[in-house]
């Protein structure tokens, strides 16, 4: 595979050139995804402990994860690795999509899209922080009470 080059908006590409550029960008995203999943699988215990940190204690006992079959441990590690890898790969995938589509647009549209591309990761981080700090604590206080109502 040849080294990737930047396509200028005024440049005309054939169908094969477009498909080659798309393939190159997909390979980059998949390579980053594979590395990110590997790192998240390696650190899945630490990630799980970090995700379990906000769980409340009840009567001095902390909540523990329920294991119902022998594969729960490895399936949980794989789920953490896949979701964490997707989470870490999103900025790269967003950039690759932007870089693939931007040559098709006129130069005047480039100026209006640059702030949008910079706002995507910012809004993503703000949304994650909002969910972690403002939505999760009340939900964890409410959910055990809802569990008691079901019994």
HELIX and SHEET records of a PDB file:
HELIX    1   1 UNK A   15  UNK A   42  1                                  28    
HELIX    2   2 UNK A   44  UNK A   52  1                                   9    
HELIX    3   3 UNK A   72  UNK A  102  1                                  31    
HELIX    4   4 UNK A  107  UNK A  130  1                                  24    
HELIX    5   5 UNK A  131  UNK A  135  3                                   5    
HELIX    6   6 UNK A  136  UNK A  150  1                                  15    
SHEET    1   A 2 UNK A  57  UNK A  58  0                                        
SHEET    2   A 2 UNK A  61  UNK A  62 -1                                        
END                                                                             
